[in-house]
Amino acid sequence: MKGRKFKVTDHELVPKHEVVPIEEAIKIIKELGVRLDQLPYMKASDPVAREIGAKPGDLVRIVRKSPTAGKVVVYRYVIAG
């Protein structure tokens, strides 16, 4: 594997992460009836956040597979750190 960099998001246990565009983030926050700072945090230094290019102030959508619910969508607010 010399010369190849390991991508955290390629691992089977890491769910899909994506930065939500600002226009969509505004709609999501309004639908949920919360402020960004009321969501769970994700540090900008998190390996997945760094890999997807998430910056402080971004909203990240995480889509997980669930044996009981099928697909679960959660959001994280990116903070400095």
N, CA, C and O atoms as a printed pandas DataFrame, in Angstrom:
     atom_number atom_name residue_name chain_id  residue_number  x_coord  y_coord  z_coord
0              1         N          MET        A               1    0.813   -1.195    0.000
1              2        CA          MET        A               1    0.000    0.000    0.000
2              3         C          MET        A               1    0.855    1.258    0.000
3              4         O          MET        A               1    0.373    2.338    0.340
4              5         N          LYS        A               2    2.091    1.126   -0.370
5              6        CA          LYS        A               2    2.989    2.268   -0.376
6              7         C          LYS        A               2    2.502    3.307   -1.383
7              8         O          LYS        A               2    2.164    2.975   -2.519
8              9         N          GLY        A               3    2.471    4.567   -0.950
9             10        CA          GLY        A               3    2.048    5.633   -1.824
10            11         C          GLY        A               3    0.546    5.889   -1.828
11            12         O          GLY        A               3    0.094    6.908   -2.350
12            13         N          ARG        A               4   -0.230    4.976   -1.253
13            14        CA          ARG        A               4   -1.682    5.157   -1.185
14            15         C          ARG        A               4   -2.071    5.660    0.187
15            16         O          ARG        A               4   -1.633    5.121    1.204
16            17         N          LYS        A               5   -2.890    6.686    0.215
17            18        CA          LYS        A               5   -3.345    7.229    1.491
18            19         C          LYS        A               5   -4.672    6.574    1.881
19            20         O          LYS        A               5   -5.563    6.417    1.046
20            21         N          PHE        A               6   -4.792    6.200    3.137
21            22        CA          PHE        A               6   -6.022    5.588    3.640
22            23         C          PHE        A               6   -7.115    6.646    3.745
23            24         O          PHE        A               6   -6.890    7.721    4.299
24            25         N          LYS        A               7   -8.301    6.341    3.211
25            26        CA          LYS        A               7   -9.449    7.230    3.317
26            27         C          LYS        A               7  -10.396    6.667    4.378
27            28         O          LYS        A               7  -10.865    5.534    4.270
28            29         N          VAL        A               8  -10.663    7.464    5.389
29            30        CA          VAL        A               8  -11.538    7.052    6.489
30            31         C          VAL        A               8  -12.919    6.682    5.958
31            32         O          VAL        A               8  -13.529    5.722    6.429
32            33         N          THR        A               9  -13.411    7.434    4.986
33            34        CA          THR        A               9  -14.772    7.209    4.479
34            35         C          THR        A               9  -14.905    5.922    3.664
35            36         O          THR        A               9  -16.020    5.500    3.360
36            37         N          ASP        A              10  -13.783    5.295    3.309
37            38        CA          ASP        A              10  -13.844    4.023    2.591
38            39         C          ASP        A              10  -14.127    2.839    3.518
39            40         O          ASP        A              10  -14.463    1.749    3.053
40            41         N          HIS        A              11  -13.991    3.054    4.828
41            42        CA          HIS        A              11  -14.203    1.956    5.771
42            43         C          HIS        A              11  -15.686    1.622    5.870
43            44         O          HIS        A              11  -16.528    2.520    5.896
44            45         N          GLU        A              12  -16.002    0.346    5.925
45            46        CA          GLU        A              12  -17.398   -0.104    5.932
46            47         C          GLU        A              12  -18.192    0.345    7.155
47            48         O          GLU        A              12  -19.420    0.408    7.098
48            49         N          LEU        A              13  -17.519    0.657    8.251
49            50        CA          LEU        A              13  -18.231    1.070    9.465
50            51         C          LEU        A              13  -18.449    2.584    9.555
51            52         O          LEU        A              13  -19.116    3.058   10.475
52            53         N          VAL        A              14  -17.893    3.341    8.609
53            54        CA          VAL        A              14  -18.075    4.791    8.608
54            55         C          VAL        A              14  -19.259    5.120    7.701
55            56         O          VAL        A              14  -19.215    4.853    6.500
56            57         N          PRO        A              15  -20.328    5.704    8.278
57            58        CA          PRO        A              15  -21.500    6.026    7.450
58            59         C          PRO        A              15  -21.197    7.179    6.493
59            60         O          PRO        A              15  -20.175    7.854    6.622
60            61         N          LYS        A              16  -22.082    7.391    5.547
61            62        CA          LYS        A              16  -21.910    8.462    4.561
62            63         C          LYS        A              16  -22.045    9.820    5.248
63            64         O          LYS        A              16  -23.014   10.068    5.966
64            65         N          HIS        A              17  -21.064   10.697    5.020
65            66        CA          HIS        A              17  -21.073   12.064    5.541
66            67         C          HIS        A              17  -21.038   13.013    4.350
67            68         O          HIS        A              17  -20.346   12.754    3.365
68            69         N          GLU        A              18  -21.786   14.117    4.438
69            70        CA          GLU        A              18  -21.712   15.134    3.391
70            71         C          GLU        A              18  -22.018   16.508    3.970
71            72         O          GLU        A              18  -22.850   16.652    4.866
72            73         N          VAL        A              19  -21.330   17.513    3.441
73            74        CA          VAL        A              19  -21.588   18.893    3.843
74            75         C          VAL        A              19  -22.863   19.332    3.129
75            76         O          VAL        A              19  -23.005   19.158    1.918
76            77         N          VAL        A              20  -23.784   19.903    3.899
77            78        CA          VAL        A              20  -25.063   20.360    3.351
78            79         C          VAL        A              20  -24.881   21.782    2.811
79            80         O          VAL        A              20  -24.356   22.642    3.518
80            81         N          PRO        A              21  -25.309   22.044    1.561
81            82        CA          PRO        A              21  -25.233   23.412    1.028
82            83         C          PRO        A              21  -26.026   24.374    1.916
83            84         O          PRO        A              21  -27.035   23.986    2.505
84            85         N          ILE        A              22  -25.570   25.633    2.012
85            86        CA          ILE        A              22  -26.147   26.605    2.941
86            87         C          ILE        A              22  -27.652   26.797    2.740
87            88         O          ILE        A              22  -28.389   26.902    3.720
88            89         N          GLU        A              23  -28.123   26.843    1.488
89            90        CA          GLU        A              23  -29.551   27.042    1.241
90            91         C          GLU        A              23  -30.364   25.881    1.823
91            92         O          GLU        A              23  -31.412   26.084    2.435
92            93         N          GLU        A              24  -29.866   24.680    1.621
93            94        CA          GLU        A              24  -30.546   23.491    2.145
94            95         C          GLU        A              24  -30.456   23.440    3.667
95            96         O          GLU        A              24  -31.403   23.029    4.337
96            97         N          ALA        A              25  -29.313   23.857    4.210
97            98        CA          ALA        A              25  -29.124   23.862    5.669
98            99         C          ALA        A              25  -30.142   24.779    6.337
99           100         O          ALA        A              25  -30.691   24.440    7.386
100          101         N          ILE        A              26  -30.392   25.925    5.742
101          102        CA          ILE        A              26  -31.370   26.868    6.294
102          103         C          ILE        A              26  -32.754   26.235    6.328
103          104         O          ILE        A              26  -33.473   26.364    7.319
104          105         N          LYS        A              27  -33.135   25.546    5.244
105          106        CA          LYS        A              27  -34.438   24.879    5.192
106          107         C          LYS        A              27  -34.535   23.767    6.240
107          108         O          LYS        A              27  -35.564   23.619    6.898
108          109         N          ILE        A              28  -33.469   22.994    6.390
109          110        CA          ILE        A              28  -33.470   21.885    7.357
110          111         C          ILE        A              28  -33.629   22.415    8.781
111          112         O          ILE        A              28  -34.414   21.881    9.565
112          113         N          ILE        A              29  -32.879   23.467    9.109
113          114        CA          ILE        A              29  -32.940   24.045   10.455
114          115         C          ILE        A              29  -34.354   24.563   10.748
115          116         O          ILE        A              29  -34.870   24.385   11.852
116          117         N          LYS        A              30  -34.970   25.203    9.757
117          118        CA          LYS        A              30  -36.343   25.698    9.940
118          119         C          LYS        A              30  -37.315   24.538   10.143
119          120         O          LYS        A              30  -38.187   24.602   11.009
120          121         N          GLU        A              31  -37.167   23.468    9.339
121          122        CA          GLU        A              31  -38.050   22.301    9.471
122          123         C          GLU        A              31  -37.906   21.636   10.832
123          124         O          GLU        A              31  -38.891   21.206   11.433
124          125         N          LEU        A              32  -36.665   21.555   11.314
125          126        CA          LEU        A              32  -36.423   20.918   12.614
126          127         C          LEU        A              32  -36.809   21.825   13.776
127          128         O          LEU        A              32  -37.036   21.346   14.888
128          129         N          GLY        A              33  -36.886   23.132   13.527
129          130        CA          GLY        A              33  -37.253   24.076   14.575
130          131         C          GLY        A              33  -36.168   24.235   15.631
131          132         O          GLY        A              33  -36.463   24.407   16.814
132          133         N          VAL        A              34  -34.897   24.177   15.191
133          134        CA          VAL        A              34  -33.767   24.325   16.118
134          135         C          VAL        A              34  -32.777   25.338   15.570
135          136         O          VAL        A              34  -32.853   25.730   14.406
136          137         N          ARG        A              35  -31.847   25.759   16.420
137          138        CA          ARG        A              35  -30.716   26.574   15.991
138          139         C          ARG        A              35  -29.542   25.634   15.744
139          140         O          ARG        A              35  -29.483   24.543   16.311
140          141         N          LEU        A              36  -28.619   26.055   14.905
141          142        CA          LEU        A              36  -27.449   25.220   14.614
142          143         C          LEU        A              36  -26.718   24.799   15.883
143          144         O          LEU        A              36  -26.286   23.653   16.008
144          145         N          ASP        A              37  -26.581   25.739   16.828
145          146        CA          ASP        A              37  -25.829   25.426   18.053
146          147         C          ASP        A              37  -26.566   24.461   18.980
147          148         O          ASP        A              37  -26.013   24.048   20.000
148          149         N          GLN        A              38  -27.800   24.096   18.645
149          150        CA          GLN        A              38  -28.539   23.116   19.438
150          151         C          GLN        A              38  -28.334   21.687   18.923
151          152         O          GLN        A              38  -28.760   20.723   19.558
152          153         N          LEU        A              39  -27.679   21.565   17.769
153          154        CA          LEU        A              39  -27.398   20.245   17.207
154          155         C          LEU        A              39  -26.138   19.666   17.836
155          156         O          LEU        A              39  -25.323   20.409   18.383
156          157         N          PRO        A              40  -25.970   18.350   17.764
157          158        CA          PRO        A              40  -24.707   17.758   18.236
158          159         C          PRO        A              40  -23.547   18.329   17.419
159          160         O          PRO        A              40  -23.697   18.637   16.237
160          161         N          TYR        A              41  -22.396   18.462   18.064
161          162        CA          TYR        A              41  -21.230   19.052   17.415
162          163         C          TYR        A              41  -20.343   18.010   16.760
163          164         O          TYR        A              41  -20.354   16.835   17.129
164          165         N          MET        A              42  -19.577   18.461   15.786
165          166        CA          MET        A              42  -18.516   17.679   15.160
166          167         C          MET        A              42  -17.341   18.649   15.022
167          168         O          MET        A              42  -17.489   19.717   14.428
168          169         N          LYS        A              43  -16.199   18.293   15.555
169          170        CA          LYS        A              43  -15.033   19.176   15.453
170          171         C          LYS        A              43  -14.488   19.178   14.032
171          172         O          LYS        A              43  -14.510   18.156   13.346
172          173         N          ALA        A              44  -14.004   20.328   13.600
173          174        CA          ALA        A              44  -13.419   20.451   12.262
174          175         C          ALA        A              44  -12.186   19.567   12.120
175          176         O          ALA        A              44  -11.785   19.230   11.007
176          177         N          SER        A              45  -11.583   19.189   13.254
177          178        CA          SER        A              45  -10.392   18.336   13.228
178          179         C          SER        A              45  -10.740   16.847   13.147
179          180         O          SER        A              45   -9.848   16.008   13.026
180          181         N          ASP        A              46  -12.037   16.518   13.213
181          182        CA          ASP        A              46  -12.466   15.123   13.082
182          183         C          ASP        A              46  -11.952   14.591   11.740
183          184         O          ASP        A              46  -12.043   15.294   10.734
184          185         N          PRO        A              47  -11.419   13.375   11.704
185          186        CA          PRO        A              47  -10.875   12.848   10.448
186          187         C          PRO        A              47  -11.862   12.864    9.277
187          188         O          PRO        A              47  -11.472   13.160    8.148
188          189         N          VAL        A              48  -13.120   12.553    9.531
189          190        CA          VAL        A              48  -14.103   12.566    8.452
190          191         C          VAL        A              48  -14.393   14.005    8.026
191          192         O          VAL        A              48  -14.502   14.282    6.832
192          193         N          ALA        A              49  -14.518   14.923    8.989
193          194        CA          ALA        A              49  -14.763   16.335    8.664
194          195         C          ALA        A              49  -13.636   16.873    7.787
195          196         O          ALA        A              49  -13.889   17.578    6.811
196          197         N          ARG        A              50  -12.406   16.545    8.131
197          198        CA          ARG        A              50  -11.262   17.000    7.335
198          199         C          ARG        A              50  -11.312   16.397    5.935
199          200         O          ARG        A              50  -11.022   17.075    4.950
200          201         N          GLU        A              51  -11.677   15.132    5.855
201          202        CA          GLU        A              51  -11.705   14.446    4.560
202          203         C          GLU        A              51  -12.772   15.016    3.619
203          204         O          GLU        A              51  -12.546   15.109    2.413
204          205         N          ILE        A              52  -13.935   15.396    4.166
205          206        CA          ILE        A              52  -15.000   15.926    3.309
206          207         C          ILE        A              52  -14.930   17.444    3.163
207          208         O          ILE        A              52  -15.741   18.039    2.454
208          209         N          GLY        A              53  -13.967   18.069    3.829
209          210        CA          GLY        A              53  -13.775   19.513    3.698
210          211         C          GLY        A              53  -14.732   20.347    4.518
211          212         O          GLY        A              53  -15.002   21.495    4.165
212          213         N          ALA        A              54  -15.254   19.800    5.607
213          214        CA          ALA        A              54  -16.184   20.543    6.467
214          215         C          ALA        A              54  -15.429   21.586    7.282
215          216         O          ALA        A              54  -14.375   21.303    7.853
216          217         N          LYS        A              55  -15.980   22.788    7.326
217          218        CA          LYS        A              55  -15.376   23.909    8.048
218          219         C          LYS        A              55  -16.310   24.332    9.190
219          220         O          LYS        A              55  -17.505   24.042    9.148
220          221         N          PRO        A              56  -15.766   25.023   10.218
221          222        CA          PRO        A              56  -16.637   25.508   11.298
222          223         C          PRO        A              56  -17.801   26.323   10.732
223          224         O          PRO        A              56  -17.620   27.186    9.873
224          225         N          GLY        A              57  -18.991   26.027   11.233
225          226        CA          GLY        A              57  -20.199   26.689   10.759
226          227         C          GLY        A              57  -20.987   25.858    9.763
227          228         O          GLY        A              57  -22.144   26.167    9.477
228          229         N          ASP        A              58  -20.375   24.800    9.228
229          230        CA          ASP        A              58  -21.064   23.930    8.265
230          231         C          ASP        A              58  -22.022   22.976    8.972
231          232         O          ASP        A              58  -21.880   22.682   10.159
232          233         N          LEU        A              59  -22.999   22.506    8.208
233          234        CA          LEU        A              59  -23.905   21.465    8.668
234          235         C          LEU        A              59  -23.545   20.200    7.897
235          236         O          LEU        A              59  -23.446   20.223    6.670
236          237         N          VAL        A              60  -23.352   19.103    8.614
237          238        CA          VAL        A              60  -22.987   17.833    7.987
238          239         C          VAL        A              60  -24.143   16.856    8.151
239          240         O          VAL        A              60  -24.674   16.680    9.248
240          241         N          ARG        A              61  -24.523   16.223    7.044
241          242        CA          ARG        A              61  -25.564   15.194    7.058
242          243         C          ARG        A              61  -24.871   13.834    7.121
243          244         O          ARG        A              61  -23.945   13.561    6.357
244          245         N          ILE        A              62  -25.331   12.987    8.042
245          246        CA          ILE        A              62  -24.790   11.640    8.180
246          247         C          ILE        A              62  -25.936   10.666    7.942
247          248         O          ILE        A              62  -26.971   10.730    8.607
248          249         N          VAL        A              63  -25.738    9.762    6.985
249          250        CA          VAL        A              63  -26.766    8.779    6.654
250          251         C          VAL        A              63  -26.257    7.412    7.095
251          252         O          VAL        A              63  -25.275    6.895    6.562
252          253         N          ARG        A              64  -26.944    6.839    8.078
253          254        CA          ARG        A              64  -26.560    5.541    8.642
254          255         C          ARG        A              64  -27.552    4.467    8.236
255          256         O          ARG        A              64  -28.742    4.730    8.065
256          257         N          LYS        A              65  -27.047    3.263    8.085
257          258        CA          LYS        A              65  -27.927    2.114    7.868
258          259         C          LYS        A              65  -28.310    1.563    9.238
259          260         O          LYS        A              65  -27.469    1.447   10.130
260          261         N          SER        A              66  -29.580    1.228    9.394
261          262        CA          SER        A              66  -30.071    0.701   10.657
262          263         C          SER        A              66  -30.834   -0.593   10.400
263          264         O          SER        A              66  -31.679   -0.646    9.507
264          265         N          PRO        A              67  -30.544   -1.639   11.178
265          266        CA          PRO        A              67  -31.262   -2.904   10.981
266          267         C          PRO        A              67  -32.754   -2.793   11.292
267          268         O          PRO        A              67  -33.557   -3.557   10.758
268          269         N          THR        A              68  -33.125   -1.851   12.148
269          270        CA          THR        A              68  -34.533   -1.720   12.513
270          271         C          THR        A              68  -35.245   -0.592   11.783
271          272         O          THR        A              68  -36.417   -0.727   11.432
272          273         N          ALA        A              69  -34.552    0.524   11.548
273          274        CA          ALA        A              69  -35.198    1.680   10.918
274          275         C          ALA        A              69  -34.891    1.794    9.427
275          276         O          ALA        A              69  -35.481    2.627    8.739
276          277         N          GLY        A              70  -33.988    0.979    8.926
277          278        CA          GLY        A              70  -33.619    1.056    7.517
278          279         C          GLY        A              70  -32.530    2.084    7.288
279          280         O          GLY        A              70  -31.351    1.739    7.208
280          281         N          LYS        A              71  -32.920    3.348    7.181
281          282        CA          LYS        A              71  -31.964    4.436    6.964
282          283         C          LYS        A              71  -32.252    5.534    7.972
283          284         O          LYS        A              71  -33.405    5.927    8.147
284          285         N          VAL        A              72  -31.215    6.034    8.637
285          286        CA          VAL        A              72  -31.367    7.091    9.627
286          287         C          VAL        A              72  -30.501    8.269    9.201
287          288         O          VAL        A              72  -29.317    8.103    8.907
288          289         N          VAL        A              73  -31.094    9.460    9.169
289          290        CA          VAL        A              73  -30.363   10.668    8.809
290          291         C          VAL        A              73  -30.217   11.533   10.055
291          292         O          VAL        A              73  -31.201   11.854   10.721
292          293         N          VAL        A              74  -28.976   11.905   10.362
293          294        CA          VAL        A              74  -28.699   12.785   11.501
294          295         C          VAL        A              74  -27.831   13.936   11.006
295          296         O          VAL        A              74  -27.224   13.855    9.938
296          297         N          TYR        A              75  -27.781   15.001   11.788
297          298        CA          TYR        A              75  -27.016   16.186   11.415
298          299         C          TYR        A              75  -26.045   16.547   12.516
299          300         O          TYR        A              75  -26.308   16.316   13.696
300          301         N          ARG        A              76  -24.907   17.122   12.115
301          302        CA          ARG        A              76  -23.905   17.609   13.058
302          303         C          ARG        A              76  -23.512   19.016   12.642
303          304         O          ARG        A              76  -23.404   19.314   11.452
304          305         N          TYR        A              77  -23.299   19.884   13.634
305          306        CA          TYR        A              77  -22.843   21.256   13.423
306          307         C          TYR        A              77  -21.332   21.270   13.626
307          308         O          TYR        A              77  -20.847   20.858   14.680
308          309         N          VAL        A              78  -20.594   21.733   12.641
309          310        CA          VAL        A              78  -19.128   21.718   12.711
310          311         C          VAL        A              78  -18.637   22.926   13.488
311          312         O          VAL        A              78  -19.004   24.064   13.198
312          313         N          ILE        A              79  -17.794   22.654   14.491
313          314        CA          ILE        A              79  -17.192   23.700   15.315
314          315         C          ILE        A              79  -15.674   23.653   15.165
315          316         O          ILE        A              79  -15.119   22.663   14.688
316          317         N          ALA        A              80  -15.017   24.722   15.574
317          318        CA          ALA        A              80  -13.550   24.759   15.536
318          319         C          ALA        A              80  -12.999   23.766   16.542
319          320         O          ALA        A              80  -13.629   23.454   17.552
320          321         N          GLY        A              81  -11.830   23.289   16.244
321          322        CA          GLY        A              81  -11.196   22.381   17.193
322          323         C          GLY        A              81  -10.583   21.189   16.531
323          324         O          GLY        A              81  -10.011   20.334   17.207
